[in-house]
Amino acid sequence: MTVRQTNWLNGLGVVAVWGFLTLAVVESSEAATVSSKNALADTLKTHVKVLASDIGERSVERGSGLDRARAYVIDTLDKAGLDVREQVYTYKGRSANREVASIIATLPGYMELTPPYLVGAHYDTVWGTPGADDNASGVAVLLELAKRAAADPPPVPVTFVAFTLEEPPSFGTDHQSSRVFVKKLKEKGETVAGAIVLEMVGMTKADQEYPVFLKMAGYPDRGDFIGVVGNGNSKGFGEHVVAAMRQNPAMPVETLYVWLNGWLLPDTRLSDHASFWDAGIPALMVTDTAYFRNPNYHNPGDKPGTLDYRFMAELVDSLDRALRRLP
């Protein structure tokens, strides 16, 4: 065997070993990612179980569930290292007045030098439902996003808000806490750069329904995507958010931008983002499309076992990417 042949064979051996090591590193990295996503899915499931099973119904009109959920959210955000405060006000109900609160969490060291971005989700439910998808799913994603932001702050200021009284009988009234929140902002001459509102984000389904006039618009037949809904004023903000979210290939994203603040398509107004729209503040609703996908909407079947927690874990990853790429 010549020296040249020996060198050639040795070279092949080096290439083979390098290829094997590279493959091993890639496989190890992929395994770590899968393990991390599974762990996140388990944590999200735990949040939903506490809110929708251990606590259950979280209606302002009866029971202690709303107060227990409020305490759980505060405790979780506090343990994650965020600075937590409450925006307390009085709900004048059918039978009695009651203290309620939005829960506002900021990152340590936050200074109000520029308007922050906002991530929100409501923690209350309607009567008679445990509210796993509506909206323990959104709260769970908010809690894990906040935890990530506290551990590794994004380059822009972000405020996390758990709203209350989004559901009837308060929806659209002065008692809806997102409306109280926006009113207080305006009174102080403040604003937010853009709001991302999480509204039912845990359901996947083989078939997907749409409002009548959207059925022919080319949206997917399968309910395995997350929807992002904005108004005309929110389109630029939405394009930044969605471009970053689409860097996660495991989470398909579909968008819808409506005009006249969604009044021509009232289904697009049914969450706390509409409070921001009506005040001229850019806002997006991030949603699994609610009753167009989830048959358990506002009924006792909205239980933790019906949700897709790996889907929710991918959403956390997608939104984390978005927060780190906002202008």
For each residue, the residues with C-beta under 8 A, 3 or more apart:
1: 5 6
2: 5 6
3: 6 7
4: 7 8
5: 1 2 8 9
6: 1 2 3 9 10
7: 3 4 10 11
8: 4 5 11 12
9: 5 6 12 13
10: 6 7 13 14
11: 7 8 14 15
12: 8 9 15 16
13: 9 10 16 17
14: 10 11 17 18
15: 11 12 18 19
16: 12 13 19 20
17: 13 14 20 21
18: 14 15 21 22
19: 15 16 22 23
20: 16 17 23 24
21: 17 18 24 25
22: 18 19 25 26
23: 19 20 26 27
24: 20 21 27 28
25: 21 22 28 29
26: 22 23 29 30
27: 23 24 30 31
28: 24 25 31 32
29: 25 26 32 33
30: 26 27 33 34
31: 27 28 34 35
32: 28 29 35 36
33: 29 30 36 37
34: 30 31 37 38
35: 31 32 38 39
36: 32 33 39 40
37: 33 34 40 41 310 313 314 317
38: 34 35 41 42 310 313
39: 35 36 42 43
40: 36 37 43 44 144 313 316
41: 37 38 44 45 309 310 312 313
42: 38 39 45 46 309
43: 39 40 46 47 144
44: 40 41 47 48 140 141 144 309 312 313 316
45: 41 42 48 49 304 307 309
46: 42 43 49 50
47: 43 44 50 51 76 136 139 140 143 144
48: 44 45 51 52 53 132 136 137 140 202 304 307 309
49: 45 46 52 53 54 304
50: 46 47 53 54 55 72
51: 47 48 54 55 58 69 72 123 131 132 136 139 140
52: 48 49 55 56 130 131 132 136 302 303 304
53: 48 49 50 56 130 132 303 304
54: 49 50 51
55: 50 51 52 58 65 68 69 72
56: 52 53 65 130
57: 62 63 65 125 127 128 129 130 131
58: 51 55 65 66 68 69 123 124 125 131
59: 62 63 65 66 124 125 126 127 167
60: 66 91 93 98 100 124 164 165 170
61: 93 94 95 127 169
62: 57 59 127
63: 57 59 66
64: 67 68
65: 55 56 57 58 59 68 69 125
66: 58 59 60 63 69 70 100 123 124 164
67: 64 70 71
68: 55 58 64 65 71 72
69: 51 55 58 65 66 72 73 123 124 139
70: 66 67 73 74 101 103 123 162 164
71: 67 68 74 75
72: 50 51 55 68 69 75 76
73: 69 70 76 77 103 123 139 143 162
74: 70 71 77 78 84 86 103
75: 71 72 78 79
76: 47 72 73 79 80 143
77: 73 74 80 82 84 103 105 143 146 160 162
78: 74 75 82 84
79: 75 76
80: 76 77 143 146 147 150 151
81: 108 150 151
82: 77 78 105 106 107 108 146 150 160
83: 105 106 107 108 110
84: 74 77 78 103 104 105
85: 103 104 105
86: 74 101 102 103 104
87: 101 102 104 177 180 181 184
88: 99 100 101
89: 99 100 101 177 180
90: 97 98 99 100
91: 60 97 98 99 100 165 170 175
92: 97 175
93: 60 61 96 97 98
94: 61 169
95: 61
96: 93
97: 90 91 92 93
98: 60 90 91 93
99: 88 89 90 91
100: 60 66 88 89 90 91 164 165 175 177
101: 70 86 87 88 89 164 177
102: 86 87 161 162 163 164 177 178 180 181
103: 70 73 74 77 84 85 86 123 161 162
104: 84 85 86 87 159 160 161
105: 77 82 83 84 85 146 159 160 161 162
106: 82 83 110 116 157 159 160
107: 82 83 110 149 150 153 157 158
108: 81 82 83 150
109:
110: 83 106 107 116 157 159
111:
112: 116 190
113: 157
114: 157 193
115: 157 190 191 192 193
116: 106 110 112 156 157 158 159 192 193
117: 156 157 158 159 192 193 194 195 196 323 326
118: 158 159 160 161 192 194 195 196
119: 142 145 146 158 159 160 161 195 196 197 198 319 323
120: 142 160 161 162 163 178 195 196 197 198 272
121: 135 138 139 141 142 162 163 197 198 199
122: 135 138 139 162 163 164 165 166 167 177 178 199 271 272
123: 51 58 66 69 70 73 103 135 136 139 162 163 164
124: 58 59 60 66 69 131 135 164 165 166 167
125: 57 58 59 65 129 130 131 134 135 167
126: 59 129 131 134 167 168 298
127: 57 59 61 62
128: 57 299 300
129: 57 125 126 134 296 298 299 300 302
130: 52 53 56 57 125 136 300 302 303 304
131: 51 52 57 58 124 125 126 134 135 136 302
132: 48 51 52 53 136 137 202 296 302 303 304 306 307
133: 136 137 200 201 202 203 288 294 296 297 302 306 307
134: 125 126 129 131 137 199 200 290 294 297 298 302
135: 121 122 123 124 125 131 138 139 166 198 199 200
136: 47 48 51 52 123 130 131 132 133 139 140 202 304
137: 48 132 133 134 140 141 198 200 201 202 203 288 307 312
138: 121 122 135 141 142 198 199 200 201
139: 47 51 69 73 121 122 123 135 136 142 143 162 198
140: 44 47 48 51 136 137 143 144 202 312
141: 44 121 137 138 144 145 198 201 312 315 316 319
142: 119 120 121 138 139 145 146 160 162 198
143: 47 73 76 77 80 139 140 146 147
144: 40 43 44 47 140 141 147 148 316
145: 119 141 142 148 149 160 316 319 320 323
146: 77 80 82 105 119 142 143 149 150 160
147: 80 143 144 150 151
148: 144 145 151 152 316 320
149: 107 145 146 152 153 154 158 160 320 323
150: 80 81 82 107 108 146 147 153
151: 80 81 147 148
152: 148 149
153: 107 149 150
154: 149 158 323 324 326
155: 324
156: 116 117 193 323 326 327
157: 106 107 110 113 114 115 116 117
158: 107 116 117 118 119 149 154 323
159: 104 105 106 110 116 117 118 119 192
160: 77 82 104 105 106 118 119 120 142 145 146 149
161: 102 103 104 105 118 119 120 181
162: 70 73 77 102 103 105 120 121 122 123 139 142
163: 102 120 121 122 123 166 176 177 178 181 272
164: 60 66 70 100 101 102 122 123 124 177
165: 60 91 100 122 124 170 171 175 176 177
166: 122 124 135 163 170 171 176 177 178 271 272
167: 59 122 124 125 126 170 171
168: 126 171
169: 61 94 173
170: 60 91 165 166 167 173 175 176
171: 165 166 167 168 176 270
172: 176
173: 169 170 176 179
174: 179 180
175: 91 92 100 165 170 179 180
176: 163 165 166 170 171 172 173 179 180 272 275
177: 87 89 100 101 102 122 163 164 165 166 180 181 272
178: 102 120 122 163 166 181 182 197 272 275 276
179: 173 174 175 176 182 183 275
180: 87 89 102 174 175 176 177 183 184
181: 87 102 161 163 177 178 184 185 275
182: 178 179 185 186 275 276 278 279 281
183: 179 180 186 187
184: 87 180 181 187 188
185: 181 182 188 190 191 192 279
186: 182 183 189 190 191 279
187: 183 184
188: 184 185
189: 186
190: 112 115 185 186
191: 115 185 186 281
192: 115 116 117 118 159 185 195 276 281
193: 114 115 116 117 156 237 282 326
194: 117 118 234 237 241 281 282 283 284 326
195: 117 118 119 120 192 273 276 281 282 283 284
196: 117 118 119 120 241 283 284 286 319 322
197: 119 120 121 178 271 272 273 276 283 284 285 286
198: 119 120 121 135 137 138 139 141 142 201 286 287
199: 121 122 134 135 138 270 271 272 273 285 286 287 290
200: 133 134 135 137 138 203 287 288 289 290 294 297
201: 133 137 138 141 198 226 286 287 288 312 315
202: 48 132 133 136 137 140 288 307 308 309 311 312
203: 133 137 200 223 288 293 294 306 307 308
204: 223 224 288 293 308 311
205: 208 222 223 224 293 294
206: 222 223
207: 221 222 223
208: 205 219 220 221 222 223 289 292 293
209: 289 292 293
210: 214 215 217 219 289 292
211: 214 215 265 267 292
212: 215
213: 216 217
214: 210 211 217 219 256
215: 210 211 212
216: 213
217: 210 213 214
218:
219: 208 210 214 254
220: 208 223 224 225 252 254
221: 207 208
222: 205 206 207 208 225
223: 203 204 205 206 207 208 220 288 289 293
224: 204 205 220 252 311
225: 220 222 251 252 253 254
226: 201 245 251 252 253 254 286 287 288 311 315 318
227: 253 254 255 256 285 286 287 288 289
228: 238 241 242 245 253 254 255 256 284 285 286 287
229: 255 256 257 258 262 268 273 284 285 287
230: 234 235 237 238 255 256 257 258 282 283 284 285
231: 234 235 257 258 259 261 262 277 283
232: 235 257 258 259
233: 277 280 281 282
234: 194 230 231 237 238 257 277 282 283 284
235: 230 231 232 238 239 257
236: 239 240 282
237: 193 194 230 234 240 241 282 284
238: 228 230 234 235 241 242 255 257 282 284
239: 235 236 242 243
240: 236 237 243 244 322 325 326 327
241: 194 196 228 237 238 244 245 284 322 326
242: 228 238 239 245 246 253 255 322
243: 239 240 246 247 325
244: 240 241 247 318 321 322 324 325 326
245: 226 228 241 242 248 251 253 318 319 321 322
246: 242 243 249 253 318
247: 243 244 318 321
248: 245 251 314 317 318 321
249: 246
250: 314 317
251: 225 226 245 248 311 314 315 317 318
252: 220 224 225 226
253: 225 226 227 228 242 245 246 318
254: 219 220 225 226 227 228
255: 227 228 229 230 238 242
256: 214 227 228 229 230 268
257: 229 230 231 232 234 235 238
258: 229 230 231 232 261 262 264 265 268
259: 231 232 264
260: 263 264
261: 231 258 269 274 277 278
262: 229 231 258 265 266 268 269 274 277
263: 260 266 269
264: 258 259 260
265: 211 258 262 268 269
266: 262 263 269 270
267: 211 270 290 292
268: 229 256 258 262 265 285
269: 261 262 263 265 266 274 277
270: 171 199 266 267 274 290
271: 122 166 197 199 274 285 287
272: 120 122 163 166 176 177 178 197 199 275 276
273: 195 197 199 229 276 277 283 284 285
274: 261 262 269 270 271 277 278 283
275: 176 178 179 181 182 272 278 279 283
276: 178 182 192 195 197 272 273 279 281 282 283
277: 231 233 234 261 262 269 273 274 280 281 283
278: 182 261 274 275
279: 182 185 186 275 276
280: 233 277
281: 182 191 192 194 195 233 276 277
282: 193 194 195 230 233 234 236 237 238 276
283: 194 195 196 197 230 231 234 273 274 275 276 277
284: 194 195 196 197 228 229 230 234 237 238 241 273
285: 197 199 227 228 229 230 268 271 273
286: 196 197 198 199 201 226 227 228 315 319
287: 198 199 200 201 226 227 228 229 271 290
288: 133 137 200 201 202 203 204 223 226 227 293 294
289: 200 208 209 210 223 227 292 293 294
290: 134 199 200 267 270 287 293 294 297
291: 294 295 297 298
292: 208 209 210 211 267 289
293: 203 204 205 208 209 223 288 289 290
294: 133 134 200 203 205 288 289 290 291 297 302 306
295: 291 301
296: 129 132 133 299 301 302 303 306
297: 133 134 200 290 291 294 302
298: 126 129 134 291 302
299: 128 129 296 302
300: 128 129 130 303
301: 295 296 306
302: 52 129 130 131 132 133 134 294 296 297 298 299 306
303: 52 53 130 132 296 300 306
304: 45 48 49 52 53 130 132 136 307
305:
306: 132 133 203 294 296 301 302 303
307: 45 48 132 133 137 202 203 304 311 312
308: 202 203 204 311 312
309: 41 42 44 45 48 202 312 313
310: 37 38 41 313 314
311: 202 204 224 226 251 307 308 314 315
312: 41 44 137 140 141 201 202 307 308 309 315 316
313: 37 38 40 41 44 309 310 316 317
314: 37 248 250 251 310 311 317 318
315: 141 201 226 251 286 311 312 318 319
316: 40 44 141 144 145 148 312 313 319 320
317: 37 248 250 251 313 314 320 321
318: 226 244 245 246 247 248 251 253 314 315 321 322
319: 119 141 145 196 245 286 315 316 322 323
320: 145 148 149 316 317 323 324
321: 244 245 247 248 317 318 324 325
322: 196 240 241 242 244 245 318 319 325 326
323: 117 119 145 149 154 156 158 319 320 326
324: 154 155 244 320 321
325: 240 243 244 321 322
326: 117 154 156 193 194 240 241 244 322 323
327: 156 240
